[in-house]
Each structure stands twice: as C-alpha cells, then as structure tokens.
C-alpha cells in the first residue's frame, strides 16, 4: 500500500457553506489527478479554484512523471513478489522461505531508516528515486542469475531471498524521496483528500502488480515469453522470464525518475556522521511517539502495515490450502482485496482531517471480518469477503496516514518523517511476518493462524481506541492541533 500526501489548499475553498466552490474544487481535483497536473509548492495554488492563474507545462510534467514512476515501481514491486515465490517453488524451497523473503525486504527499511531520510533531503529527490530504481533492477538481475554464477543448488533459494533483500534496499531508499517530493509539491491542508487519490493509485498498481505477477507465471504467458528468441536466450524457466519482464518495468520507472523536474526546495545541510545520524534519527522517532496525536496515528499505521504484509502471505496460503488454488490464481485473491482498498480509500477522502480519529472502530471491525475467512468456500463469498476486508482497511488507514503525515510534517522534515514511519511500520512487518513464519514452521493449520491474526488485530485496535480517548480527555486542546500550520518545529530540539 501507498502512504499519504501532505495537506494543502482545502480550507481555502471547501466548506459546508460554499457548495459551488466545493463542486469547482472537486472538478479541479478530478482534472488534476486524471491528467496528473501538480507541480511545486510555489506555483501549486495557481491551478486551484479562485486563483485565476494556470500552472505551466513544467509543473504539469513534474507531477505526471512522479505519478507514472510511482505506478511503474509499485506495479513491479508487487509483481516481483509473486514471481520470486514462483522461483522458490521451481527450486523446491520450503514453504516458510516465502515469508522469510518478505522479512528480508522489510529488514532493509529498518536497518537503513536512520540514513535514507538524510539522503532524500540531501539530493534532488528525482535523482534519488532514479538511483534506487536502478538498484531494484540490479536485484532482479541477481535473482534470475542464480544458476549462472556458480551457486550450489542447496543455496540457490537463499540467493533468491538475498536478491529480494537487495530490491528491499532500493525500496527503503526510494520511499522517503518519493513521498518527500510530493510533500514539497503540495501545501499542507490537502492531506486527506490528496492521500485518498494517492492511496487509490498505489493500491490500483498493487492490483495490477499481483495480476501481472500471476499472469507472467501462468503456463500460457510463460510459454509465449520463453518461445521468444531474445527472452529465451536469457532465461529458461517461467519464473525467470517473469522476473526479466519485471526488470524492464523498473527501468521504465527509472526513466520517469530521470525526467522529474527539480522542485528547488532546499533543506539545511544533513548530518553525515553515521553515529550522529543514528542518534538524531532516534530523536526523531521519540518526537513522533511522544506527540499525543502522532503516537496514536503511528501505532495504528504501524499495526496496519504489519497486518497488511502478513495478510498478503496468509491469503496466498489460504487460497492454496483452503480453496485449492494454484499460485497464479491465489495471487489474484490479493488483487481482489486491494480493489476493496481502492474503494475504501476513495470513500475515506470525504473525511476531514480533524475527524481522522473517528475511524478507529473501523480498524477493529476489519479484524473481526478476517475471522470469517475459514467459513467461506464459494467464489462469490470469497471475493465479497476480501472486498469487504480491503474496503474497511482502506477506509480507516487513509485518514490515519493523513494525520500521521500531518504531524510528521509539522514536527520534522519531509524525508525524516517518512523514514520514521517506514522504520516503525517495517519493524512491525518484521515482527508479524516472523510470527507467521514461526506458526508455519510449527505446522499450524492456516485457518487457526487466521483466527489468531484477526483476534490480535481487533484487540489491538480496541486498545488504541482507549488510548486515544484517554489522550483526548487528558489534553482537551489536542483537537485544535489537527490541521495547524508549521514545519520542522521539533528539529532544533533534536539536534
């Protein structure tokens, strides 16, 4: 799933007393997102109702390219996961190696968290995005060259896992630059509405990515790929052919990155000493966890991303063992859930930032709905349940992501706030995926794992709801802090 965009112009034109402006704003939003027309913060207001000016071609092209790069990169990330699982199966690797591969991907986010924010804020973010997509291409090349570099057969599956970790390094460094450049392009009060569109686009690419991964490893498509003289000369199995195609998708994303115009946003010189970077980053982590609004939104989104990564693995195994699906068909189930997330995220765009905390009960409801998975067998009930699960997830995570991005932007810088988010979320992915791997290793039935998973999510969401209520009662002015202007207020105190 994607993260959010910073807030911006909404409060100038929207409101219950201004329906004409609301309609104009919505029309402008649809036009801007369908044509991807944003630019830098300096000129952004020119394209919104009431401004009377138009954005130049430079600005239109800039956001067009950011969105295109995001779509291609996210598409490839999700297709690669399916193709890598297929490659492990071709090499007769154990079932628990697939979640271990996801674990290695998340590990890169945690280990590099203290450094990637500083990198993103030190260089033009379009160039950082290009370099990290190029690293993802290198990971793909390493993955399908397992047999040609002299690795013993018993270690080839581990090389695939390590290559996926290289892709994770690229993704970890890509994320702060990607979300940071959007933060630089959009002003602050646009957070929830803009986040709903970005979340929708990202999840749509997740749907296409899982479908693409399933199609590329299917017998008909893989046969056609391997029969091509050029592809057949480079690779020899369906999974290898799929990974080669995905590498070219990463190349498309990298080319888009190269053409992104600079936003000319400048940050203070970044620390280069690794020890000081770690110490400073830990200060940033403490800033968000001590903030009464930041801690709730950070706790919820951390749980969501850990649960989402684990649910992705659960759905594949559930489709295989409970429904009897092959990998290519089981991967389509992930796309169905992601489609529900698109719908939920779009509906969440109607929720004002100041009411973001009101969606917390929806997260608990999602955990309860997951408990129904062992009871369904018919295709229509399977699809309906996954659509509902995804819809609830999208509806509650978009406002919480928006609130967290808002607090991170107010307290820290764009790159560092995203790095803090990634650190916490990926750390929880490490924890939850490790627990899932352990349960598989213990050979627990998948339906028992699902019941444990759904119960844990529901209980934790109830805990977070009570935590939020206690914070609000102890600090009545917290609600007034939602939507306030500002940037980097806590930076001085953490240096």
C-alpha positions as CSV (number, residue, x, y, z in Angstrom):
1,X,0.0,0.0,0.0
2,X,1.0,3.7,-0.5
3,X,1.3,6.4,2.0
4,X,-0.1,9.8,2.1
5,X,0.5,13.2,0.6
6,X,0.8,16.3,2.7
7,X,-2.1,18.7,3.2
8,X,-2.8,21.9,1.4
9,X,-5.3,24.1,-0.1
10,X,-8.6,22.6,1.0
11,X,-9.5,25.0,3.8
12,X,-9.4,28.0,1.3
13,X,-12.2,26.7,-0.9
14,X,-14.1,23.9,0.8
15,X,-16.8,24.0,3.4
16,X,-20.5,23.3,4.0
17,X,-21.3,27.0,3.3
18,X,-19.7,27.0,-0.1
19,X,-21.2,24.3,-2.3
20,X,-20.3,26.0,-5.6
21,X,-16.6,26.2,-4.6
22,X,-16.8,22.5,-3.4
23,X,-18.1,21.5,-6.8
24,X,-15.4,23.6,-8.6
25,X,-12.7,22.1,-6.3
26,X,-13.9,18.5,-7.0
27,X,-13.9,19.2,-10.7
28,X,-10.4,20.6,-10.5
29,X,-9.3,17.7,-8.4
30,X,-10.5,15.1,-10.8
31,X,-9.0,17.0,-13.7
32,X,-5.7,17.4,-12.0
33,X,-5.4,13.8,-10.9
34,X,-6.6,12.3,-14.1
35,X,-4.1,14.4,-16.0
36,X,-1.6,14.4,-13.1
37,X,-1.0,18.1,-13.2
38,X,0.6,19.2,-9.9
39,X,3.9,21.0,-9.6
40,X,6.0,22.7,-6.9
41,X,4.6,24.3,-3.8
42,X,5.4,27.7,-5.1
43,X,3.1,27.5,-8.1
44,X,0.6,24.9,-6.9
45,X,-2.2,27.3,-5.9
46,X,-2.3,28.6,-9.5
47,X,-4.4,25.6,-10.6
48,X,-7.0,25.7,-7.9
49,X,-10.4,27.5,-8.0
50,X,-10.1,31.1,-7.3
51,X,-6.5,31.6,-8.2
52,X,-7.0,32.9,-11.7
53,X,-3.7,31.6,-13.0
54,X,-2.6,28.4,-14.7
55,X,0.2,26.0,-14.0
56,X,2.9,25.8,-16.6
57,X,3.9,22.8,-18.7
58,X,6.9,22.3,-16.3
59,X,4.7,21.8,-13.3
60,X,2.2,19.5,-15.2
61,X,5.1,17.4,-16.4
62,X,6.6,17.1,-13.0
63,X,3.7,15.6,-11.2
64,X,2.8,13.5,-14.2
65,X,6.2,11.9,-14.0
66,X,6.1,11.4,-10.2
67,X,2.8,9.6,-10.5
68,X,4.0,7.5,-13.5
69,X,7.2,6.5,-11.7
70,X,5.2,5.6,-8.6
71,X,2.8,3.5,-10.6
72,X,5.5,1.5,-12.5
73,X,7.6,1.0,-9.4
74,X,4.7,-0.2,-7.2
75,X,3.5,-2.4,-10.1
76,X,6.9,-4.0,-10.4
77,X,7.3,-4.4,-6.6
78,X,4.1,-6.5,-6.3
79,X,4.6,-8.5,-9.4
80,X,8.2,-9.4,-8.4
81,X,6.9,-10.8,-5.1
82,X,4.7,-13.3,-6.9
83,X,7.4,-14.2,-9.4
84,X,10.0,-14.7,-6.6
85,X,7.7,-17.1,-4.8
86,X,7.3,-19.0,-8.1
87,X,11.1,-19.1,-8.5
88,X,11.4,-20.6,-4.9
89,X,8.8,-23.2,-5.8
90,X,10.7,-24.1,-9.0
91,X,13.8,-24.6,-6.9
92,X,11.8,-26.7,-4.4
93,X,12.4,-24.3,-1.5
94,X,10.5,-24.7,1.8
95,X,7.1,-23.0,2.3
96,X,8.4,-20.8,5.1
97,X,11.0,-19.2,2.7
98,X,8.4,-17.0,1.1
99,X,7.6,-15.1,4.3
100,X,11.3,-15.1,5.0
101,X,11.8,-13.3,1.7
102,X,9.3,-10.7,2.8
103,X,11.1,-10.4,6.0
104,X,14.4,-9.7,4.2
105,X,12.7,-7.0,2.3
106,X,11.4,-5.3,5.4
107,X,14.7,-5.6,7.2
108,X,16.3,-3.2,4.7
109,X,13.8,-0.5,5.8
110,X,14.6,-1.0,9.5
111,X,18.4,-1.1,9.1
112,X,18.6,1.9,6.7
113,X,15.9,4.0,8.4
114,X,18.4,6.4,10.1
115,X,20.1,7.2,6.8
116,X,17.6,7.2,4.0
117,X,15.8,10.4,5.3
118,X,19.1,12.3,5.2
119,X,19.9,11.0,1.7
120,X,16.4,12.1,0.5
121,X,16.8,15.6,1.9
122,X,20.4,16.0,0.6
123,X,19.9,15.4,-3.1
124,X,17.2,16.2,-5.7
125,X,14.6,13.6,-5.0
126,X,14.1,12.7,-8.6
127,X,17.7,11.6,-8.8
128,X,17.5,9.6,-5.6
129,X,14.4,7.8,-7.0
130,X,16.3,7.0,-10.2
131,X,19.3,5.5,-8.4
132,X,17.1,3.4,-6.1
133,X,15.0,2.0,-9.0
134,X,18.3,1.2,-10.8
135,X,19.2,-0.8,-7.6
136,X,15.9,-2.7,-7.9
137,X,16.9,-3.6,-11.5
138,X,20.2,-5.0,-10.1
139,X,18.3,-7.1,-7.6
140,X,16.1,-8.6,-10.4
141,X,19.2,-9.4,-12.4
142,X,20.8,-11.1,-9.4
143,X,17.6,-13.1,-8.8
144,X,17.4,-14.8,-12.1
145,X,21.2,-15.3,-12.4
146,X,21.2,-17.7,-9.5
147,X,22.3,-20.7,-11.7
148,X,24.9,-18.8,-13.8
149,X,27.2,-17.5,-11.0
150,X,28.2,-20.9,-9.6
151,X,26.0,-21.1,-6.5
152,X,25.4,-24.6,-5.2
153,X,21.8,-25.9,-5.7
154,X,21.2,-26.1,-2.0
155,X,21.9,-22.4,-1.6
156,X,20.1,-21.1,-4.7
157,X,16.9,-20.4,-2.9
158,X,18.8,-18.3,-0.3
159,X,20.3,-16.3,-3.1
160,X,16.8,-15.5,-4.4
161,X,15.9,-14.4,-0.9
162,X,19.1,-12.2,-0.7
163,X,18.4,-10.7,-4.1
164,X,14.9,-9.8,-3.0
165,X,16.6,-8.1,0.0
166,X,18.6,-6.0,-2.5
167,X,15.3,-4.9,-4.0
168,X,14.2,-4.0,-0.5
169,X,17.3,-1.8,0.0
170,X,16.2,0.1,-3.2
171,X,12.7,0.4,-1.9
172,X,13.8,1.6,1.5
173,X,15.8,4.4,0.0
174,X,13.1,5.2,-2.6
175,X,10.3,5.7,-0.2
176,X,11.4,8.9,1.6
177,X,12.3,10.5,-1.7
178,X,9.0,9.5,-3.3
179,X,6.8,10.8,-0.5
180,X,9.1,13.7,0.2
181,X,8.9,15.1,-3.3
182,X,5.1,15.0,-3.1
183,X,5.3,16.8,0.3
184,X,7.4,19.5,-1.5
185,X,4.8,19.8,-4.3
186,X,1.6,20.1,-2.2
187,X,0.7,22.6,0.5
188,X,-0.4,21.3,4.0
189,X,-4.2,21.3,4.2
190,X,-4.8,18.8,1.3
191,X,-3.8,15.8,3.2
192,X,-6.8,13.6,3.5
193,X,-8.3,14.3,0.0
194,X,-4.9,14.1,-1.7
195,X,-4.0,11.0,0.3
196,X,-7.1,9.2,-0.9
197,X,-6.1,9.7,-4.5
198,X,-2.5,8.7,-4.0
199,X,-3.6,5.7,-2.0
200,X,-6.1,4.8,-4.7
201,X,-3.4,5.0,-7.4
202,X,-0.9,2.9,-5.4
203,X,-3.4,0.2,-4.5
204,X,-4.5,0.1,-8.1
205,X,-0.9,-0.6,-9.1
206,X,-0.9,-3.3,-6.4
207,X,-3.9,-4.9,-8.0
208,X,-2.3,-4.7,-11.5
209,X,1.0,-5.9,-10.0
210,X,-0.4,-9.0,-8.4
211,X,-2.4,-9.7,-11.5
212,X,0.7,-9.2,-13.7
213,X,2.7,-11.5,-11.5
214,X,0.1,-14.2,-11.7
215,X,-0.2,-13.8,-15.5
216,X,3.6,-13.9,-16.1
217,X,4.0,-17.2,-14.3
218,X,0.9,-18.8,-15.9
219,X,1.5,-21.5,-18.4
220,X,0.2,-19.7,-21.4
221,X,2.0,-16.4,-20.9
222,X,5.3,-18.0,-19.7
223,X,5.3,-20.4,-22.8
224,X,4.9,-17.4,-25.1
225,X,7.7,-15.5,-23.3
226,X,10.1,-18.4,-23.4
227,X,9.4,-19.0,-27.1
228,X,10.6,-15.5,-27.9
229,X,14.2,-15.8,-29.2
230,X,15.6,-12.9,-27.2
231,X,13.9,-13.8,-23.8
232,X,14.6,-17.5,-24.4
233,X,18.3,-16.8,-24.9
234,X,18.5,-15.1,-21.4
235,X,16.2,-17.2,-19.2
236,X,15.0,-20.8,-19.1
237,X,12.0,-21.1,-16.6
238,X,8.6,-19.3,-16.3
239,X,9.7,-17.5,-13.1
240,X,12.9,-16.3,-14.6
241,X,11.1,-14.9,-17.7
242,X,8.6,-13.1,-15.4
243,X,11.5,-11.5,-13.4
244,X,13.2,-10.4,-16.6
245,X,10.0,-8.6,-17.7
246,X,9.6,-7.0,-14.3
247,X,13.1,-5.7,-14.5
248,X,12.1,-3.8,-17.6
249,X,9.1,-2.3,-15.7
250,X,11.6,-1.0,-13.1
251,X,13.6,0.5,-16.0
252,X,10.5,2.4,-17.1
253,X,10.1,3.8,-13.6
254,X,13.8,4.8,-13.6
255,X,13.4,6.7,-16.9
256,X,10.4,8.6,-15.5
257,X,12.5,9.5,-12.4
258,X,15.2,10.9,-14.6
259,X,12.8,13.4,-16.2
260,X,11.3,14.7,-13.0
261,X,12.0,18.5,-12.7
262,X,13.6,19.8,-9.6
263,X,11.4,21.4,-7.0
264,X,14.2,23.8,-5.8
265,X,13.2,23.1,-2.2
266,X,16.3,23.3,0.0
267,X,16.9,21.7,3.4
268,X,19.7,22.5,5.9
269,X,22.9,20.5,5.4
270,X,22.3,16.9,6.6
271,X,24.5,15.1,9.1
272,X,27.0,12.7,7.5
273,X,28.4,11.0,10.6
274,X,26.7,7.6,10.9
275,X,26.7,7.6,14.7
276,X,25.2,11.0,14.9
277,X,22.7,10.1,12.2
278,X,21.5,7.2,14.3
279,X,21.4,9.3,17.4
280,X,19.5,12.1,15.6
281,X,17.1,9.6,14.0
282,X,16.3,8.1,17.3
283,X,15.4,11.6,18.5
284,X,13.0,11.9,15.6
285,X,11.4,8.6,16.5
286,X,11.0,9.8,20.1
287,X,9.4,13.1,18.8
288,X,6.6,11.3,17.0
289,X,6.0,8.7,19.7
290,X,5.8,11.4,22.4
291,X,3.4,13.6,20.4
292,X,-0.1,12.7,21.6
293,X,-1.6,12.8,18.1
294,X,1.5,11.3,16.4
295,X,1.7,8.3,18.8
296,X,-1.9,7.2,18.0
297,X,-1.7,7.5,14.3
298,X,1.8,5.9,14.3
299,X,0.6,3.0,16.4
300,X,-2.4,2.4,14.1
301,X,-0.5,2.7,10.8
302,X,2.3,0.5,12.2
303,X,-0.2,-2.2,13.0
304,X,-1.9,-1.8,9.6
305,X,1.2,-2.2,7.5
306,X,2.4,-5.2,9.6
307,X,-1.0,-6.8,9.4
308,X,-1.3,-6.0,5.6
309,X,2.1,-7.7,4.8
310,X,1.1,-10.7,6.9
311,X,-2.4,-10.9,5.4
312,X,-0.8,-10.9,1.9
313,X,1.1,-14.1,2.8
314,X,-2.0,-15.5,4.6
315,X,-4.2,-15.0,1.6
316,X,-1.8,-16.9,-0.7
317,X,-1.5,-19.8,1.7
318,X,-5.3,-19.7,2.4
319,X,-6.0,-19.8,-1.3
320,X,-3.7,-22.8,-1.7
321,X,-4.7,-25.0,1.3
322,X,-8.3,-23.9,2.0
323,X,-9.5,-23.2,-1.5
324,X,-7.2,-25.4,-3.5
325,X,-5.9,-22.7,-5.8
326,X,-2.6,-22.7,-7.7
327,X,-0.2,-19.7,-7.1
328,X,-1.2,-17.8,-10.2
329,X,-4.9,-17.9,-9.1
330,X,-4.2,-17.4,-5.4
331,X,-2.3,-14.2,-6.3
332,X,-5.5,-12.9,-7.8
333,X,-7.1,-13.0,-4.4
334,X,-4.7,-10.4,-3.2
335,X,-5.8,-8.2,-6.1
336,X,-9.5,-8.6,-5.0
337,X,-8.6,-7.4,-1.5
338,X,-6.6,-4.5,-3.0
339,X,-9.6,-3.5,-5.1
340,X,-11.6,-3.2,-2.0
341,X,-8.9,-1.0,-0.5
342,X,-9.2,1.3,-3.5
343,X,-12.9,1.8,-2.9
344,X,-12.4,2.3,0.8
345,X,-9.6,4.8,0.3
346,X,-11.7,6.9,-2.1
347,X,-14.6,6.9,0.3
348,X,-12.2,8.0,3.1
349,X,-11.4,11.1,1.1
350,X,-14.7,12.6,2.3
351,X,-13.5,12.5,5.9
352,X,-12.0,15.8,7.1
353,X,-8.5,15.7,8.7
354,X,-10.0,16.9,12.0
355,X,-12.2,13.8,12.2
356,X,-9.4,11.3,11.4
357,X,-9.6,9.7,14.8
358,X,-13.2,8.8,14.3
359,X,-12.3,5.9,12.0
360,X,-10.5,3.9,14.7
361,X,-13.5,1.5,15.2
362,X,-13.4,0.5,11.5
363,X,-9.9,-1.0,12.1
364,X,-11.3,-3.2,14.9
365,X,-14.2,-4.2,12.6
366,X,-11.6,-5.3,9.9
367,X,-10.0,-7.7,12.4
368,X,-13.4,-9.2,13.1
369,X,-14.3,-9.6,9.4
370,X,-11.0,-11.5,8.9
371,X,-12.3,-14.2,11.3
372,X,-14.9,-15.2,8.7
373,X,-12.3,-16.4,6.2
374,X,-12.2,-20.0,7.4
375,X,-16.0,-20.2,6.8
376,X,-16.2,-19.3,3.1
377,X,-15.6,-21.6,0.1
378,X,-17.8,-20.4,-2.7
379,X,-16.0,-17.9,-5.1
380,X,-18.7,-15.2,-4.7
381,X,-18.4,-15.3,-0.9
382,X,-14.6,-15.4,-1.1
383,X,-14.5,-12.3,-3.3
384,X,-17.1,-10.5,-1.3
385,X,-15.3,-11.1,2.0
386,X,-11.9,-10.0,0.6
387,X,-13.5,-6.9,-1.0
388,X,-15.1,-6.0,2.4
389,X,-11.8,-6.6,4.3
390,X,-9.9,-4.4,1.8
391,X,-12.6,-1.7,1.9
392,X,-12.5,-1.4,5.7
393,X,-8.7,-1.3,5.6
394,X,-8.6,1.5,3.0
395,X,-11.3,3.5,4.8
396,X,-9.6,3.6,8.2
397,X,-5.9,3.8,7.1
398,X,-6.2,6.8,4.8
399,X,-7.3,9.3,7.5
400,X,-4.8,7.8,10.0
401,X,-2.0,8.0,7.4
402,X,-3.0,11.6,6.7
403,X,-2.9,12.5,10.4
404,X,0.5,10.9,10.8
405,X,1.9,12.7,7.8
406,X,0.5,16.0,9.1
407,X,2.1,15.6,12.5
408,X,5.4,14.4,10.9
409,X,5.4,17.4,8.6
410,X,4.7,19.9,11.4
411,X,7.3,18.4,13.7
412,X,10.0,17.1,11.4
413,X,11.2,17.4,7.7
414,X,9.6,15.5,4.8
415,X,12.3,12.9,4.4
416,X,12.9,12.3,8.1
417,X,9.2,11.9,9.0
418,X,8.7,9.4,6.2
419,X,11.8,7.5,7.3
420,X,10.4,7.4,10.9
421,X,7.1,6.0,9.6
422,X,8.9,3.4,7.5
423,X,11.1,2.3,10.4
424,X,8.2,1.7,12.7
425,X,5.9,0.1,10.1
426,X,8.6,-2.2,8.7
427,X,9.8,-3.1,12.2
428,X,6.3,-4.4,12.8
429,X,6.3,-6.2,9.5
430,X,9.4,-8.0,10.7
431,X,7.7,-8.9,13.9
432,X,4.4,-10.1,12.4
433,X,5.9,-11.9,9.4
434,X,8.4,-13.6,11.8
435,X,5.5,-14.8,14.0
436,X,3.6,-16.0,10.9
437,X,6.8,-17.9,9.7
438,X,7.1,-19.5,13.1
439,X,3.4,-20.6,13.0
440,X,4.0,-22.1,9.6
441,X,7.2,-23.8,10.8
442,X,5.1,-25.3,13.7
443,X,2.7,-26.6,11.0
444,X,-0.4,-24.9,12.4
445,X,-3.4,-25.1,10.0
446,X,-3.9,-21.8,8.1
447,X,-7.4,-21.4,9.5
448,X,-6.0,-21.4,13.0
449,X,-3.4,-18.8,12.0
450,X,-6.2,-16.7,10.5
451,X,-8.2,-16.8,13.8
452,X,-5.1,-15.8,15.8
453,X,-4.4,-13.0,13.3
454,X,-7.9,-11.5,13.3
455,X,-8.2,-11.6,17.0
456,X,-4.9,-9.9,17.6
457,X,-5.8,-7.1,15.2
458,X,-9.2,-6.5,16.7
459,X,-7.9,-6.5,20.3
460,X,-5.0,-4.1,19.5
461,X,-7.4,-1.7,17.7
462,X,-9.6,-1.6,20.8
463,X,-6.5,-0.8,22.9
464,X,-5.6,2.0,20.6
465,X,-9.2,3.4,20.8
466,X,-9.0,3.6,24.6
467,X,-5.5,5.1,24.3
468,X,-6.8,7.8,22.0
469,X,-9.8,8.6,24.2
470,X,-7.5,8.9,27.3
471,X,-5.2,11.3,25.5
472,X,-8.1,13.5,24.4
473,X,-9.5,13.6,27.9
474,X,-6.2,14.5,29.4
475,X,-5.4,17.1,26.7
476,X,-8.6,18.9,25.6
477,X,-6.6,21.2,23.2
478,X,-5.3,18.2,21.1
479,X,-8.2,18.5,18.6
480,X,-7.2,22.1,17.8
481,X,-3.7,21.0,16.9
482,X,-5.1,18.9,13.9
483,X,-4.6,21.0,10.8
484,X,-2.3,23.6,12.3
485,X,0.3,25.1,10.0
486,X,4.1,24.6,10.6
487,X,7.1,22.7,9.5
488,X,10.0,21.2,11.4
489,X,9.1,22.6,14.8
490,X,10.9,19.9,16.7
491,X,14.1,19.8,14.6
492,X,16.0,22.3,16.8
493,X,15.3,20.4,20.0
494,X,16.5,17.1,18.5
495,X,19.9,18.3,17.1
